[in-house]
Amino acid sequence: MKLLSSAKEIRIVGGGLAGLSLGIALQKRGVSTKVIEAGSYPRHKVCGEFISGVSSSTLEALEIAPLFSDAIRHRKVQWRLGERVFREDRLPQDALGISRYALDNRLAREFENAGGRLETNQRAGREENGEGTIWAAGRVAEPSKWIGLKAHFEDLSLDSDLELRLGRGAYVGASKIEDGKVNVCGLFRKRIGIETSRTTALSSYVRIAGLEGFADRLESSSMNPQSASGVAALAFAKIVDASNRIQIGDAFGVMPPFTGNGMSLAFESAYVAAPFIEEYAKEKRDWQETVKAVQTSLAKTFAAKLGASRFLHPWIHSQWGQNAFYLLSKARLVPFKMLLSKVR
């Protein structure tokens, strides 16, 4: 049965996880929605591709749960300092392993199938910054000493569902995704004078971080060169102040990747925002009320996670911090269950 369109159209700037998920939810609730995306699909993006902390009820409420039916189920996490294992845990609930290449494309097709208007290879102008516009255009770019790198590998064996390695000025995660591939994603301090190509940057940074054994394994495995991606200008655990607009996903706040909750924040923020935006589109509340309600709900929902992430993030990228992190973890004094539990 075709749903009646809402009185007002919603425009979403950014067609990533948050923007498309919100668009699907709104469209299926009878809200006419347009998504404006600067790129196209399918595409590779720097991402852990390990979804921990999102609840099944959230995916069902957004009406996207079937898109994860073939995602890899993860339960075990292993932490290493260099090559030394110092902690192994079972997640409070299954995490999902699926590439952004597959997931973004599925979400885009689902949004269009629901009747949404998707404009790709388009950048939003100033006219898209007013009432009825939701910003889901990703993290805010600003000067940073970090660089994120990722690539997909075949024939790369793992000792755990998710392997997390701490190295000199580095954090590297590896986990399985679809088709037997392994996604390797790392966050590194930028280095001056490193000569790398797109396909060698990840293994070079892994080696410089003192993770020579893992670098050898990467270089002896088969990498998909199209999957090699990089991103700079990273600001973490920062809630963006935008008094007169709604921002969701990374546009709202970026979760440091070691929590496993970065992708979950995208889905959960769409879930939080959807009912308020639906009421606005159906003329049950005005725009200023909607902005305030969404901002308040998002801040309340993610305060604990972003606060803990902001506190722990510096520790895992300095030598003294990693040693302290190691000792505290051995003593079971790091709140892993809270960090890896459901976002809300």
FENRA-V833411 format. One line per field, one symbol per residue. burial: 1 if it has 16 or more other ideal C-beta (glycine too) atoms within 10 Angstrom, else 0. A space follows every 10 residues. Layout:
BEGIN
burial = ???
END
This chain:
BEGIN
burial = 0000010001 1111111111 1111111110 1111111000 1011111111 1111100110 1111001100 1101001111 1100001010 1000111111 1111111101 1101010100 0001000100 0111111111 0001011111 1110010001 1111111011 1111111100 1111111110 0000000001 1111111111 1001101100 1010001111 1001111010 0000111111 1111111111 1111111111 1111111111 1000101001 1011100100 1100110111 0110111000 0100110010 0001010011 1111
END
